[in-house]
Amino acid sequence: METKRVAIVGAGVSGLAACKHLLERGCRPVVFEADTVLGGVWARPPECTALQTPRPMYQYSDFPWPESVTEVFPDHRQVMHYLDAYARHFGVLDCVRFGLRVLGMEYVGVSEEKLAVWEEWGGSGEAFGSGSGEWRLKVANGDDHVETHIVDFVVLCIGRFSGVPNIPEFPTGRGPEAFDGKVIHSMDYSKMGSMKAKEMIAGKRVTVVGYLKSALDIAAECAEVNVTCLIAITPKDHYKRLEEGSIILKKSKTFSFCKEGVLLEGESSPTKSDIVIFGTGFKGDRKIKDMFTSEYFQKIVVGSTSTTVPLYRECIHPKIPQLAVIGYSESLANLYTTELRVKWLTHFMDGGFRLPSVQAMQRDVLEWDKFMKRYSRVYFRRSCIGILNIWYNDQLCKDMGCNPRRKKGFFAELSEVYGPGDYVNLHPK
Ligand SMILES: Cc1cc2nc3c(=O)[nH]c(=O)nc-3n(C[C@H](O)[C@H](O)[C@H](O)COP(=O)(O)OP(=O)(O)OC[C@H]3O[C@@H](n4cnc5c(N)ncnc54)[C@H](O)[C@@H]3O)c2cc1C
């Protein structure tokens, strides 16, 4: 792979792991990172954000946390130090080009008509295809100077919990425009930095919309700084604050804005607010779509709202050549899932195995779609492999020619739970 030109987009947990494993296989990728620091979501979260996954489950298999970190749930600064140390230790930092945002990517050299009917992925079933296609990346720096980079393979590690905010839609006159106060998304809150955010919320009545991690963290911060805060995982002292009344939970399927605040379903008087913060998540699929200039790729890359995101092994789109997505599909312990997936990908890129035919991958994607709908029900689009994690890991192991039974002995196999530790010694050659 020494001669292959590979671009990784994003230097979060996924991009760092992808780069480290490519370096190990003799390939020197370039990592484009829009931010000025590495770490992705860990770089600028709300102040009180900490790991929800216990530390041993959020650790690269060959890079233990330092002994100085004893907390089971390290805070975001500790996570950042850990990721920074990993990047330095394995020489990843030298490959990262900070402050460079990939604006769009175009596959050139093969017509869309031709690649649409390929029976083998990329025309050959191998990572770098038949040799005629390549990716052209438009990359902008902070001054909006745009360069073009040409590569043989792209690993998209752009994450799904940042970038394109998911803001609910409201009928005309009942949205934020009707409200006298301030409305922001959790993304803007995090970007402000701790000091400015605290100044903004001090003495204010804050309503936080949403019940996901960021919403809860922001609500906790508001309660810390002041007064009443409404939200719908629980940060530190969450229940204590509920008892005190500094956080009030309200459940409502829909709501609208009025002059004084928000009107919840079934309530006649508004919840008076000075600031409303949307902790309503992000549009991760829009973010991936927007990376492509081709309308064809935009149309197929994330499937439709009635299907799962159609990635084979949660990583490869059967119809999009010389490209992999890492970190879209999530689990209960993302770092180890990502690392295993990266081992699979880099082994494949290094010629370790061939992908099945396009048709076989599409069949597999449909099968996966069925499982996800059965187990994740209405949340199938979240691509969370949590409940199927071990089965999924087994498939990756088999593809890499490694034994999926990782335990020592029959009884251990039968009775012990699988976790990151079981894949530490997995080194496909
Ligand atoms: C508040 C919060 C808490 C979390 N806690 C946990 C937890 O406890 N356990 C767990 O398993 N998971 C947790 N997660 C999930 C978390 O997203 C993953 O664990 C992991 O950090 C994702 O890493 P990533 O590299 O895939 O994506 P990200 O961290 O999102 O990194 C993506 C990177 O790509 C860059 N980028 C994006 N677009 C471009 C572009 N066009 N050009 C160049 N660069 C670009 C971004 O700047 C960013 O640095 C949490 C997420 C959040 C938001």
The ligand as an SDF file (V2000), in Angstrom:
LIG
                    3D

 53 58  0  0  0  0  0  0  0  0999 V2000
  -21.4960   14.5430   24.0430 C   0  0  0  0  0  0  0  0  0  0  0  0
  -21.1380   13.1920   23.5290 C   0  0  0  0  0  0  0  0  0  0  0  0
  -20.7890   12.1640   24.4210 C   0  0  0  0  0  0  0  0  0  0  0  0
  -20.4660   10.8910   23.9350 C   0  0  0  0  0  0  0  0  0  0  0  0
  -20.1450    9.9000   24.8220 N   0  0  0  0  0  0  0  0  0  0  0  0
  -19.8590    8.6590   24.3630 C   0  0  0  0  0  0  0  0  0  0  0  0
  -19.5110    7.5980   25.2630 C   0  0  0  0  0  0  0  0  0  0  0  0
  -19.4560    7.7590   26.4540 O   0  0  0  0  0  0  0  0  0  0  0  0
  -19.2270    6.3770   24.7480 N   0  0  0  0  0  0  0  0  0  0  0  0
  -19.2890    6.1180   23.4070 C   0  0  0  0  0  0  0  0  0  0  0  0
  -19.0240    4.9840   22.9980 O   0  0  0  0  0  0  0  0  0  0  0  0
  -19.5980    7.1140   22.5420 N   0  0  0  0  0  0  0  0  0  0  0  0
  -19.8850    8.3540   22.9720 C   0  0  0  0  0  0  0  0  0  0  0  0
  -20.2160    9.3500   22.0980 N   0  0  0  0  0  0  0  0  0  0  0  0
  -20.2630    9.0400   20.6580 C   0  0  0  0  0  0  0  0  0  0  0  0
  -19.0180    9.5990   19.9620 C   0  0  0  0  0  0  0  0  0  0  0  0
  -19.5480   10.2620   18.8830 O   0  0  0  0  0  0  0  0  0  0  0  0
  -18.0460    8.4850   19.5790 C   0  0  0  0  0  0  0  0  0  0  0  0
  -17.6320    7.7700   20.7270 O   0  0  0  0  0  0  0  0  0  0  0  0
  -16.7820    8.9770   18.8770 C   0  0  0  0  0  0  0  0  0  0  0  0
  -16.1220    9.9700   19.6210 O   0  0  0  0  0  0  0  0  0  0  0  0
  -17.0660    9.4370   17.4680 C   0  0  0  0  0  0  0  0  0  0  0  0
  -15.8480    9.6790   16.8430 O   0  0  0  0  0  0  0  0  0  0  0  0
  -15.7510    9.9410   15.2720 P   0  0  0  0  0  0  0  0  0  0  0  0
  -14.3160   10.1220   14.9700 O   0  0  0  0  0  0  0  0  0  0  0  0
  -16.4650    8.8560   14.5420 O   0  0  0  0  0  0  0  0  0  0  0  0
  -16.5850   11.2590   15.0110 O   0  0  0  0  0  0  0  0  0  0  0  0
  -16.3550   12.7500   15.5650 P   0  0  0  0  0  0  0  0  0  0  0  0
  -15.8550   12.7320   16.9410 O   0  0  0  0  0  0  0  0  0  0  0  0
  -17.6130   13.4830   15.2790 O   0  0  0  0  0  0  0  0  0  0  0  0
  -15.1790   13.3290   14.6430 O   0  0  0  0  0  0  0  0  0  0  0  0
  -15.4150   13.7130   13.3250 C   0  0  0  0  0  0  0  0  0  0  0  0
  -14.3240   14.6860   12.9260 C   0  0  0  0  0  0  0  0  0  0  0  0
  -14.4620   14.9570   11.5320 O   0  0  0  0  0  0  0  0  0  0  0  0
  -14.2500   16.3520   11.3040 C   0  0  0  0  0  0  0  0  0  0  0  0
  -14.9580   16.6960   10.0770 N   0  0  0  0  0  0  0  0  0  0  0  0
  -16.2840   16.5960    9.8460 C   0  0  0  0  0  0  0  0  0  0  0  0
  -16.5630   17.0040    8.5920 N   0  0  0  0  0  0  0  0  0  0  0  0
  -15.3910   17.3390    8.0250 C   0  0  0  0  0  0  0  0  0  0  0  0
  -15.0180   17.8180    6.7380 C   0  0  0  0  0  0  0  0  0  0  0  0
  -15.9390   18.0140    5.7880 N   0  0  0  0  0  0  0  0  0  0  0  0
  -13.7190   18.0700    6.4840 N   0  0  0  0  0  0  0  0  0  0  0  0
  -12.7620   17.8610    7.4480 C   0  0  0  0  0  0  0  0  0  0  0  0
  -13.0670   17.4190    8.6960 N   0  0  0  0  0  0  0  0  0  0  0  0
  -14.3570   17.1460    8.9690 C   0  0  0  0  0  0  0  0  0  0  0  0
  -14.8350   17.0060   12.5420 C   0  0  0  0  0  0  0  0  0  0  0  0
  -14.2740   18.2880   12.7280 O   0  0  0  0  0  0  0  0  0  0  0  0
  -14.4270   16.0250   13.6320 C   0  0  0  0  0  0  0  0  0  0  0  0
  -13.1650   16.3350   14.1950 O   0  0  0  0  0  0  0  0  0  0  0  0
  -20.5260   10.6320   22.5510 C   0  0  0  0  0  0  0  0  0  0  0  0
  -20.8860   11.6700   21.6600 C   0  0  0  0  0  0  0  0  0  0  0  0
  -21.1900   12.9190   22.1430 C   0  0  0  0  0  0  0  0  0  0  0  0
  -21.5910   13.9800   21.1610 C   0  0  0  0  0  0  0  0  0  0  0  0
  1  2  1  0
  2  3  1  0
  2 52  2  0
  3  4  2  0
  4  5  1  0
  4 50  1  0
  5  6  2  0
  6  7  1  0
  6 13  1  0
  7  8  2  0
  7  9  1  0
  9 10  1  0
 10 11  2  0
 10 12  1  0
 12 13  2  0
 13 14  1  0
 14 15  1  0
 14 50  1  0
 15 16  1  0
 16 17  1  0
 16 18  1  0
 18 19  1  0
 18 20  1  0
 20 21  1  0
 20 22  1  0
 22 23  1  0
 23 24  1  0
 24 25  2  0
 24 26  1  0
 24 27  1  0
 27 28  1  0
 28 29  2  0
 28 30  1  0
 28 31  1  0
 31 32  1  0
 32 33  1  0
 33 34  1  0
 33 48  1  0
 34 35  1  0
 35 36  1  0
 35 46  1  0
 36 37  1  0
 36 45  1  0
 37 38  2  0
 38 39  1  0
 39 40  1  0
 39 45  2  0
 40 41  1  0
 40 42  2  0
 42 43  1  0
 43 44  2  0
 44 45  1  0
 46 47  1  0
 46 48  1  0
 48 49  1  0
 50 51  2  0
 51 52  1  0
 52 53  1  0
M  END
$$$$
